[in-house]
Amino acid sequence: MIPPALKRTSAFYTFTHWRHLLFDPEYRAKDRKALADFRRFCNESGGLGLRHNLLPRGCKPKTALVVSHPYLPWTVIESVMIKGLQMAGYEAVVLRHRRYNFMRYRRLTGNKTVFEYSDFDSQGDPEWVKQQAGQLNTIHDWMNLEYEGVHVGRFTLASAIRGRRVRQLDFGSPAVQLELRKGLEQSVQSAIRVRELFNKIKPDCVLVMDRGYTGVGEVFDSAINLGIDTITWEMGYRSNRLVVKRYHAGNEREQPLSTSAESWRQLRSVPWKPEYGRKLREELFQCYETQDWFSLVGTQFDKQILSQQMTRQRLGLSCDKQVAVIFPHILWDGSFFFGEDLFDDYTQWLIETIRSASANSRLQWVVRLHPSHVVKERLSSKGESKPAELAVIEKVFGTLPPHVKLLLPENELSTYSLFQIADYVVTVRGTVGIESALFGIPVVTAGTGRYDRRGFTLDSSTRQEYLEKLAALETYPRLSAEQVELAERYAYGVFFCRPLELSSVSFEFERDATATPKIKVHCQTRDQWLASPDMRRLSDWIADGKAEDMLILPPGVSGS
């Protein structure tokens, strides 16, 4: 048996790589392409600039544990976060993905230590899993299941739904029960191994992305439980933007792009100017027009902004009735991560919402299935398939009534066109709720953890209250000027103050089938890195160790 310490060495993974090259033709072919991509990144995209060690000279570094993302292109953008950690005085230790194509970029960034879960001998806690397995019969049972303070049930459930690309799980199915039990075993094992890893490296900071699935969630929960500085990073709403958020026991269910209570206090104290609202709407239109609105998942690729008249004609909507637009979340993506939902899951919410829409013919309804389905399915190893939302609608409703229109993900109509005709918007907590409110459109929410209860949305405390709102939705007036201003303040914080606009590197996404990232490194010397305004802001925020949000207020505004 090979000692775990040896597995982590450069010599071991180099030896393993060359052995695969010699004896595995398929591996050899894949590596040829991976090596060509890496060389192109180094020689044509400035990747060699990542070589510089940005740790402050003469001081002992602290330790940051970075949980690596499984999508290789994110590893490069992850390197920007690692550079920020270095400038803040942290040496990065990486967890997951010691494969050679990842390690090329790791070595370039200067990461000397990479752990895998398999480096630790723990076999988990099979007796505990066995005791629990027979008692887990509902979604609530799984959602409430914890192992030593880690939400193993929630992570298992979210991972199974995402892995299967399904809307819901049949808890009575023997195949599903077996898969969930194996998933629970893995999550419990990961929780124990994380504890062993923490004992070994004693991290001062933890950095994660997509913290709701098995393999990452256990690190996130464990770090919060131990009071370790816990940071998430996400792509922003457009190219060349990153968003970071610091978590603790009091905000662990907040969505990463949300604003904290303190940020919201500062944003409300800003002397408001009409130009801020105009700037927001111009930015929104430009992002949709250039198809750069959440282009990391291609939400607006090949979409067109049409006039109100053309949009109504395309959808078959009359001009004598108001329009309500339902924006479903992807049923299998990001389930159970944030806030509290009125319904058991996104599927139950979708069914009950469409049922209410079908019963209210005083309005015309449009159900806009999430456009990012197109890219997400192409990135999936399962290939293209029917959206889970469409399968639910066909199974439960068959044919929708004439006053309820269905807009499929591949439809060429831009979401922006819907804002121009919508009188009402319905979502759980989607970004469309922030966008719609900028146009004075009332937004009905069905969950917390994002922008609810900020004064510009129609929120509910119970399912019944929510359904009653839908039943009489046409009676609610458009947002007042005061409510629109609150929406503007919140949107300004989310889209302008929270994201970090990058200058040390840049990234955008090809308008191709999989939104391929294009990344360039502009800083080529240590001095350039240390002087770059984006890295200084990032490293200062990391070093602060307290602020939940990185918040950059308008020029001349202190936020006091």
C-alpha positions as CSV (number, residue, x, y, z in Angstrom):
1,M,0.0,0.0,0.0
2,I,1.4,3.4,-1.0
3,P,1.7,5.8,2.0
4,P,-0.7,8.8,1.7
5,A,2.3,11.2,2.2
6,L,4.0,9.8,-0.9
7,K,0.8,10.1,-3.0
8,R,0.8,13.9,-2.4
9,T,4.4,14.3,-3.7
10,S,5.2,15.8,-7.2
11,A,7.3,12.7,-7.9
12,F,4.4,10.3,-7.4
13,Y,1.9,12.0,-9.6
14,T,4.5,12.6,-12.3
15,F,5.4,8.9,-12.2
16,T,1.7,8.0,-12.4
17,H,1.1,10.3,-15.3
18,W,4.0,8.9,-17.3
19,R,2.8,5.3,-16.6
20,H,-0.6,6.2,-18.0
21,L,1.0,7.8,-21.0
22,L,2.9,4.6,-21.8
23,F,0.1,2.1,-21.3
24,D,-3.2,3.9,-21.9
25,P,-3.9,5.2,-25.5
26,E,-7.1,7.0,-24.5
27,Y,-5.3,8.8,-21.6
28,R,-2.5,9.7,-24.0
29,A,-4.9,11.2,-26.5
30,K,-6.8,13.3,-23.9
31,D,-3.5,14.5,-22.4
32,R,-2.2,15.6,-25.7
33,K,-5.1,18.0,-26.0
34,A,-4.9,19.1,-22.3
35,L,-1.2,19.8,-22.8
36,A,-1.8,21.8,-25.9
37,D,-4.5,23.9,-24.0
38,F,-2.1,24.4,-21.1
39,R,0.7,25.6,-23.4
40,R,-1.6,27.9,-25.2
41,F,-2.7,29.4,-21.9
42,C,0.9,29.9,-20.8
43,N,2.2,31.3,-24.1
44,E,-0.8,33.1,-25.6
45,S,-2.9,34.1,-22.7
46,G,-0.2,35.3,-20.2
47,G,-0.6,32.3,-17.9
48,L,3.1,32.4,-16.9
49,G,2.2,35.5,-14.9
50,L,0.6,33.3,-12.3
51,R,4.1,32.0,-11.3
52,H,4.9,34.8,-9.0
53,N,4.6,34.2,-5.3
54,L,2.7,37.2,-3.7
55,L,3.2,36.2,-0.1
56,P,4.4,39.2,2.0
57,R,8.1,38.8,2.4
58,G,9.6,38.1,5.9
59,C,6.4,36.9,7.6
60,K,5.1,33.5,8.4
61,P,2.1,32.7,6.2
62,K,-1.3,31.4,7.5
63,T,-3.0,28.4,5.9
64,A,-6.0,28.6,3.5
65,L,-7.8,25.5,2.4
66,V,-9.1,25.8,-1.1
67,V,-11.7,23.3,-2.2
68,S,-11.2,22.9,-5.9
69,H,-14.0,23.0,-8.5
70,P,-14.2,19.9,-10.7
71,Y,-14.6,22.0,-14.0
72,L,-11.0,22.5,-15.2
73,P,-11.4,26.0,-16.6
74,W,-12.6,27.2,-13.2
75,T,-9.2,26.1,-11.8
76,V,-7.6,29.0,-13.7
77,I,-10.1,31.5,-12.4
78,E,-9.7,29.9,-8.9
79,S,-6.0,30.9,-9.3
80,V,-7.0,34.5,-9.1
81,M,-8.5,33.8,-5.7
82,I,-5.3,32.0,-4.6
83,K,-3.3,35.1,-5.7
84,G,-5.5,37.2,-3.5
85,L,-5.0,34.8,-0.6
86,Q,-1.3,35.0,-1.1
87,M,-1.3,38.8,-1.0
88,A,-3.4,38.6,2.2
89,G,-0.7,36.4,3.8
90,Y,-2.1,32.9,3.2
91,E,-0.4,29.9,1.7
92,A,-3.0,27.7,-0.2
93,V,-3.5,24.0,0.4
94,V,-5.9,22.5,-2.2
95,L,-8.4,19.7,-1.6
96,R,-9.5,17.5,-4.6
97,H,-8.4,16.9,-8.1
98,R,-4.8,15.7,-8.2
99,R,-5.1,14.6,-11.8
100,Y,-2.2,15.7,-13.9
101,N,-4.2,18.1,-16.1
102,F,-5.2,19.9,-12.9
103,M,-1.7,19.7,-11.4
104,R,-0.2,21.6,-14.3
105,Y,-2.1,24.7,-13.3
106,R,-1.5,24.0,-9.6
107,R,2.2,24.0,-10.1
108,L,2.0,27.2,-12.2
109,T,0.1,28.9,-9.4
110,G,2.6,27.7,-6.8
111,N,0.5,25.2,-4.9
112,K,2.8,22.7,-3.3
113,T,0.2,20.6,-1.4
114,V,-2.9,18.9,-2.8
115,F,-5.0,16.5,-0.8
116,E,-7.7,14.0,-1.9
117,Y,-10.3,12.6,0.4
118,S,-8.7,9.2,-0.3
119,D,-5.6,10.3,1.5
120,F,-7.4,9.6,4.8
121,D,-8.1,6.1,6.0
122,S,-11.5,6.7,7.6
123,Q,-14.2,4.3,6.5
124,G,-16.9,6.6,7.7
125,D,-19.6,5.5,10.2
126,P,-21.5,2.6,8.6
127,E,-23.4,1.8,11.8
128,W,-24.8,5.3,12.1
129,V,-25.8,5.2,8.4
130,K,-27.4,1.8,8.9
131,Q,-29.4,3.1,11.8
132,Q,-30.6,6.2,9.9
133,A,-31.3,4.6,6.6
134,G,-34.5,2.9,7.6
135,Q,-36.0,6.0,9.1
136,L,-35.5,8.4,6.1
137,N,-38.7,8.2,4.1
138,T,-39.5,11.8,3.2
139,I,-37.7,14.9,1.9
140,H,-38.1,16.5,5.4
141,D,-36.3,13.5,7.0
142,W,-33.4,14.0,4.7
143,M,-33.3,17.8,5.0
144,N,-33.2,17.6,8.8
145,L,-30.5,14.9,8.9
146,E,-27.2,16.0,10.4
147,Y,-24.0,14.2,11.4
148,E,-22.1,16.0,14.1
149,G,-23.4,19.4,12.9
150,V,-22.9,18.7,9.2
151,H,-26.0,18.6,7.0
152,V,-25.2,15.3,5.4
153,G,-28.9,14.6,4.5
154,R,-29.2,17.9,2.5
155,F,-26.0,17.3,0.6
156,T,-26.9,13.8,-0.2
157,L,-30.3,14.8,-1.5
158,A,-29.0,17.7,-3.6
159,S,-26.2,15.6,-5.1
160,A,-28.6,12.8,-6.0
161,I,-31.1,15.1,-7.7
162,R,-28.3,16.9,-9.6
163,G,-26.6,13.7,-10.6
164,R,-29.8,12.2,-12.0
165,R,-31.0,15.5,-13.5
166,V,-34.4,14.7,-12.1
167,R,-37.1,16.9,-10.6
168,Q,-37.8,14.7,-7.5
169,L,-36.8,11.4,-6.0
170,D,-39.1,8.5,-5.4
171,F,-38.2,7.6,-1.8
172,G,-40.0,4.3,-2.2
173,S,-37.9,3.1,-5.1
174,P,-35.3,0.4,-4.0
175,A,-32.8,1.9,-6.6
176,V,-33.2,5.4,-5.2
177,Q,-32.9,4.1,-1.6
178,L,-29.7,2.3,-2.5
179,E,-28.3,5.4,-4.2
180,L,-29.2,7.6,-1.3
181,R,-27.7,5.3,1.2
182,K,-24.4,5.1,-0.7
183,G,-24.5,8.9,-1.0
184,L,-25.1,9.3,2.7
185,E,-22.2,6.9,3.4
186,Q,-20.0,9.1,1.2
187,S,-21.1,12.3,2.9
188,V,-20.6,11.0,6.4
189,Q,-17.2,9.7,5.3
190,S,-16.3,13.1,3.9
191,A,-17.3,14.8,7.1
192,I,-15.0,12.6,9.1
193,R,-12.2,13.0,6.7
194,V,-12.6,16.8,6.7
195,R,-12.2,16.7,10.4
196,E,-9.0,14.7,10.0
197,L,-7.8,17.1,7.4
198,F,-8.5,20.1,9.6
199,N,-6.6,18.5,12.5
200,K,-3.7,17.9,10.1
201,I,-3.4,21.3,8.4
202,K,-5.2,23.6,10.9
203,P,-6.6,26.0,8.3
204,D,-7.1,29.7,9.2
205,C,-9.4,30.2,6.2
206,V,-11.5,28.0,3.9
207,L,-12.4,28.9,0.3
208,V,-15.2,27.1,-1.5
209,M,-17.5,27.3,-4.5
210,D,-20.9,25.5,-5.0
211,R,-21.0,24.6,-1.3
212,G,-24.3,22.7,-1.3
213,Y,-23.1,19.3,-2.7
214,T,-21.3,16.3,-1.2
215,G,-17.5,16.9,-1.3
216,V,-17.8,20.6,-0.6
217,G,-20.7,21.1,1.8
218,E,-19.0,19.0,4.5
219,V,-16.0,21.4,4.4
220,F,-18.3,24.5,4.5
221,D,-20.3,23.2,7.5
222,S,-17.3,22.0,9.4
223,A,-15.5,25.3,8.9
224,I,-18.4,27.3,10.1
225,N,-19.0,25.0,13.1
226,L,-15.3,25.5,14.1
227,G,-15.4,29.3,13.7
228,I,-12.9,29.2,10.8
229,D,-13.0,32.1,8.4
230,T,-15.2,30.7,5.6
231,I,-15.4,32.4,2.2
232,T,-17.3,31.5,-1.0
233,W,-16.5,32.8,-4.5
234,E,-18.8,32.9,-7.5
235,M,-18.8,34.3,-11.0
236,G,-20.6,37.6,-11.4
237,Y,-23.6,38.5,-13.5
238,R,-21.4,39.3,-16.5
239,S,-17.9,38.6,-17.8
240,N,-14.9,39.7,-15.8
241,R,-16.7,39.9,-12.5
242,L,-16.2,37.8,-9.3
243,V,-18.3,37.9,-6.1
244,V,-17.1,36.8,-2.7
245,K,-19.0,36.4,0.6
246,R,-17.9,35.5,4.1
247,Y,-20.1,33.1,6.0
248,H,-20.7,32.3,9.7
249,A,-23.3,30.6,11.8
250,G,-25.7,33.5,11.4
251,N,-25.8,33.8,7.6
252,E,-25.1,30.3,6.3
253,R,-28.4,30.1,4.4
254,E,-27.9,33.4,2.5
255,Q,-27.4,33.3,-1.2
256,P,-23.9,34.3,-2.3
257,L,-25.1,37.2,-4.4
258,S,-27.3,38.6,-1.7
259,T,-26.4,41.7,0.4
260,S,-25.8,41.4,4.1
261,A,-27.8,43.3,6.7
262,E,-24.9,45.7,7.1
263,S,-24.5,46.2,3.4
264,W,-28.2,46.9,3.0
265,R,-27.9,49.5,5.8
266,Q,-25.1,51.2,4.0
267,L,-26.9,51.1,0.7
268,R,-30.0,52.6,2.2
269,S,-27.9,55.5,3.7
270,V,-26.5,56.5,0.3
271,P,-27.9,59.9,-0.9
272,W,-29.8,58.6,-3.9
273,K,-29.5,60.1,-7.3
274,P,-31.7,59.4,-10.4
275,E,-28.5,58.7,-12.4
276,Y,-27.9,55.6,-10.3
277,G,-31.2,54.1,-11.5
278,R,-30.5,55.2,-15.1
279,K,-27.1,53.6,-14.9
280,L,-28.6,50.3,-13.7
281,R,-31.1,50.1,-16.5
282,E,-28.5,50.9,-19.1
283,E,-26.2,48.2,-17.7
284,L,-29.1,45.7,-17.7
285,F,-30.0,46.5,-21.3
286,Q,-26.4,46.4,-22.5
287,C,-25.8,43.0,-20.8
288,Y,-28.9,41.5,-22.5
289,E,-28.2,43.2,-25.8
290,T,-24.6,41.8,-25.9
291,Q,-25.8,38.5,-24.5
292,D,-23.4,38.8,-21.6
293,W,-26.0,38.4,-18.9
294,F,-24.8,35.4,-16.9
295,S,-22.9,34.3,-20.0
296,L,-21.1,31.6,-17.9
297,V,-24.1,29.5,-18.5
298,G,-25.2,31.1,-21.7
299,T,-28.6,32.4,-20.5
300,Q,-29.0,34.8,-23.4
301,F,-27.0,33.2,-26.2
302,D,-28.8,33.5,-29.5
303,K,-31.6,35.5,-27.9
304,Q,-33.2,38.7,-29.4
305,I,-34.7,41.7,-27.7
306,L,-38.0,42.5,-29.4
307,S,-40.5,45.3,-29.1
308,Q,-43.6,45.0,-26.9
309,Q,-45.8,44.5,-29.9
310,M,-43.6,41.8,-31.4
311,T,-43.1,40.0,-28.1
312,R,-46.9,39.8,-27.6
313,Q,-47.3,38.6,-31.1
314,R,-44.7,35.9,-30.7
315,L,-46.3,34.6,-27.5
316,G,-49.9,35.0,-28.8
317,L,-50.9,37.5,-26.1
318,S,-53.7,40.0,-26.4
319,C,-53.4,43.6,-25.4
320,D,-56.5,43.7,-23.3
321,K,-55.3,41.5,-20.4
322,Q,-52.4,41.9,-18.1
323,V,-49.5,39.5,-18.2
324,A,-47.9,37.5,-15.4
325,V,-44.6,35.8,-16.0
326,I,-43.5,32.7,-14.0
327,F,-39.7,32.1,-13.9
328,P,-39.0,28.6,-12.7
329,H,-35.6,27.6,-11.3
330,I,-33.9,24.6,-12.8
331,L,-35.5,21.9,-10.7
332,W,-32.3,19.8,-10.1
333,D,-29.8,22.7,-9.8
334,G,-28.9,24.3,-6.5
335,S,-31.8,22.7,-4.6
336,F,-31.9,23.2,-0.8
337,F,-28.9,25.6,-0.7
338,F,-30.3,28.9,0.4
339,G,-33.0,30.3,2.7
340,E,-36.3,28.7,3.5
341,D,-38.8,27.7,0.9
342,L,-42.6,27.7,1.2
343,F,-42.8,24.4,-0.6
344,D,-40.9,21.2,-0.2
345,D,-38.9,21.7,-3.3
346,Y,-38.9,23.6,-6.6
347,T,-41.1,20.9,-8.2
348,Q,-43.9,21.2,-5.8
349,W,-43.7,25.0,-6.1
350,L,-43.9,24.8,-9.9
351,I,-46.9,22.5,-9.9
352,E,-48.9,24.6,-7.4
353,T,-47.9,27.8,-9.1
354,I,-49.0,26.6,-12.6
355,R,-52.2,25.2,-11.0
356,S,-53.0,28.6,-9.6
357,A,-52.2,30.2,-12.9
358,S,-54.5,27.8,-14.7
359,A,-57.3,28.7,-12.4
360,N,-56.8,32.5,-12.8
361,S,-57.9,33.3,-16.4
362,R,-58.2,37.0,-15.6
363,L,-54.5,37.2,-16.4
364,Q,-52.4,35.9,-19.3
365,W,-49.6,33.8,-17.9
366,V,-46.2,33.0,-19.4
367,V,-44.0,30.2,-18.0
368,R,-40.4,30.9,-19.0
369,L,-38.3,27.8,-18.6
370,H,-34.7,28.7,-17.6
371,P,-32.7,29.4,-20.8
372,S,-29.4,28.1,-19.2
373,H,-30.8,24.6,-19.7
374,V,-29.2,24.6,-23.2
375,V,-25.6,25.1,-22.0
376,K,-26.0,23.1,-18.8
377,E,-27.2,20.0,-20.7
378,R,-24.4,20.2,-23.2
379,L,-21.9,20.4,-20.4
380,S,-23.5,17.4,-18.7
381,S,-22.0,14.0,-19.4
382,K,-25.6,12.8,-19.9
383,G,-25.9,14.9,-23.0
384,E,-29.0,16.9,-24.1
385,S,-32.4,15.8,-22.6
386,K,-35.8,17.2,-22.0
387,P,-35.9,19.9,-19.2
388,A,-37.2,18.5,-16.0
389,E,-39.7,21.3,-15.8
390,L,-41.2,20.4,-19.1
391,A,-41.5,16.7,-18.0
392,V,-43.3,17.8,-14.9
393,I,-45.7,20.0,-16.8
394,E,-46.5,17.3,-19.4
395,K,-47.0,14.7,-16.7
396,V,-49.2,16.7,-14.3
397,F,-51.1,19.0,-16.7
398,G,-50.8,17.6,-20.1
399,T,-52.0,20.5,-22.2
400,L,-52.0,23.9,-20.5
401,P,-55.1,26.1,-20.8
402,P,-55.0,28.8,-23.6
403,H,-54.3,31.6,-21.2
404,V,-51.0,29.9,-20.0
405,K,-48.2,30.0,-22.5
406,L,-45.0,28.0,-22.3
407,L,-41.7,29.5,-23.4
408,L,-39.0,26.8,-23.9
409,P,-35.3,27.3,-23.1
410,E,-34.2,27.3,-26.7
411,N,-36.7,30.0,-27.8
412,E,-34.9,33.0,-29.3
413,L,-36.9,35.5,-27.3
414,S,-34.7,37.4,-24.8
415,T,-35.8,37.6,-21.2
416,Y,-35.4,41.3,-21.4
417,S,-38.4,41.4,-23.8
418,L,-40.5,39.8,-21.1
419,F,-39.8,42.7,-18.7
420,Q,-41.3,45.0,-21.3
421,I,-44.7,43.3,-21.3
422,A,-44.9,41.8,-17.8
423,D,-47.3,43.3,-15.3
424,Y,-46.4,40.7,-12.6
425,V,-43.4,38.3,-12.0
426,V,-43.5,35.1,-10.0
427,T,-40.3,33.3,-8.7
428,V,-38.9,31.6,-5.6
429,R,-35.8,33.8,-5.4
430,G,-34.4,34.2,-8.9
431,T,-32.4,37.2,-10.1
432,V,-35.3,38.1,-12.3
433,G,-37.0,39.4,-9.2
434,I,-34.4,42.1,-8.7
435,E,-34.5,43.0,-12.4
436,S,-38.3,43.1,-12.7
437,A,-38.6,45.4,-9.7
438,L,-36.4,48.0,-11.5
439,F,-39.3,48.4,-14.0
440,G,-41.9,48.7,-11.3
441,I,-43.2,45.2,-11.8
442,P,-44.6,43.5,-8.6
443,V,-42.6,40.4,-7.8
444,V,-44.2,37.5,-5.9
445,T,-41.6,35.4,-4.0
446,A,-41.8,31.9,-2.5
447,G,-38.6,31.7,-0.5
448,T,-36.1,33.6,1.6
449,G,-32.4,34.1,1.6
450,R,-32.0,36.6,-1.3
451,Y,-33.8,39.9,-1.7
452,D,-37.1,39.1,0.1
453,R,-38.5,41.5,2.7
454,R,-36.4,44.5,1.5
455,G,-39.6,46.5,0.8
456,F,-40.1,45.9,-2.9
457,T,-41.4,42.3,-3.2
458,L,-44.7,40.5,-2.4
459,D,-43.6,38.0,0.2
460,S,-45.6,35.3,2.0
461,S,-45.1,33.4,5.3
462,T,-47.2,30.4,4.3
463,R,-48.1,28.4,1.2
464,Q,-51.7,29.5,1.6
465,E,-50.8,33.2,1.7
466,Y,-48.7,32.7,-1.4
467,L,-51.4,30.9,-3.3
468,E,-54.0,33.6,-2.3
469,K,-51.7,36.2,-3.8
470,L,-51.7,34.3,-7.1
471,A,-55.4,33.9,-7.1
472,A,-55.9,37.7,-6.9
473,L,-52.7,38.8,-8.5
474,E,-54.4,41.2,-10.9
475,T,-55.6,43.3,-7.9
476,Y,-52.0,44.3,-6.8
477,P,-50.8,47.7,-8.1
478,R,-47.5,48.4,-9.7
479,L,-44.6,49.4,-7.4
480,S,-44.6,52.9,-6.0
481,A,-41.8,55.3,-6.6
482,E,-40.5,54.6,-3.1
483,Q,-40.5,50.8,-3.7
484,V,-38.7,51.2,-7.1
485,E,-36.1,53.3,-5.3
486,L,-35.6,50.5,-2.8
487,A,-35.2,48.0,-5.7
488,E,-32.7,50.3,-7.3
489,R,-30.6,50.5,-4.1
490,Y,-30.6,46.8,-3.7
491,A,-29.8,46.2,-7.4
492,Y,-27.1,48.8,-7.3
493,G,-25.5,46.9,-4.4
494,V,-25.8,43.5,-6.1
495,F,-24.7,44.5,-9.6
496,F,-22.3,47.4,-9.0
497,C,-21.1,47.4,-5.4
498,R,-20.7,43.7,-4.6
499,P,-18.9,42.3,-7.7
500,L,-15.2,42.7,-8.1
501,E,-14.3,44.0,-11.6
502,L,-11.0,42.3,-12.6
503,S,-8.0,44.1,-14.1
504,S,-5.2,41.7,-13.2
505,V,-6.9,39.1,-15.4
506,S,-9.9,39.0,-17.7
507,F,-12.3,36.3,-18.6
508,E,-15.3,36.1,-21.0
509,F,-17.3,33.3,-22.5
510,E,-17.5,32.1,-26.1
511,R,-20.9,32.2,-27.7
512,D,-20.6,28.5,-28.4
513,A,-22.5,25.4,-27.3
514,T,-20.8,25.2,-23.9
515,A,-19.9,28.8,-23.1
516,T,-16.2,28.0,-23.2
517,P,-14.2,30.4,-20.9
518,K,-11.5,32.6,-22.4
519,I,-9.1,33.8,-19.8
520,K,-6.1,36.2,-20.1
521,V,-3.6,37.1,-17.4
522,H,-2.5,40.7,-17.6
523,C,-0.2,40.9,-14.6
524,Q,3.2,39.5,-15.6
525,T,5.4,40.7,-12.7
526,R,5.2,40.5,-9.0
527,D,5.0,44.3,-8.8
528,Q,2.2,44.4,-11.3
529,W,0.2,41.9,-9.2
530,L,0.8,43.9,-6.0
531,A,-0.2,47.2,-7.6
532,S,-3.3,45.9,-9.4
533,P,-6.5,47.6,-7.8
534,D,-8.6,44.4,-8.0
535,M,-6.1,42.3,-6.2
536,R,-5.5,44.9,-3.5
537,R,-9.3,45.1,-2.9
538,L,-9.6,41.4,-2.7
539,S,-6.6,40.8,-0.5
540,D,-7.6,43.7,1.9
541,W,-11.1,42.2,2.2
542,I,-9.7,38.7,2.9
543,A,-7.2,40.0,5.4
544,D,-9.9,42.0,7.2
545,G,-11.5,38.7,8.2
546,K,-14.8,40.3,9.4
547,A,-16.8,41.9,6.6
548,E,-19.4,39.6,5.2
549,D,-19.5,41.4,1.8
550,M,-16.9,43.2,-0.2
551,L,-18.9,46.4,-0.9
552,I,-17.6,49.2,-3.1
553,L,-19.9,52.2,-2.7
554,P,-20.3,54.9,-5.3
555,P,-17.5,57.5,-5.5
556,G,-17.7,60.1,-2.7
557,V,-20.0,58.0,-0.6
558,S,-18.8,56.6,2.8
559,G,-21.7,54.4,3.7
560,S,-21.7,55.6,7.3
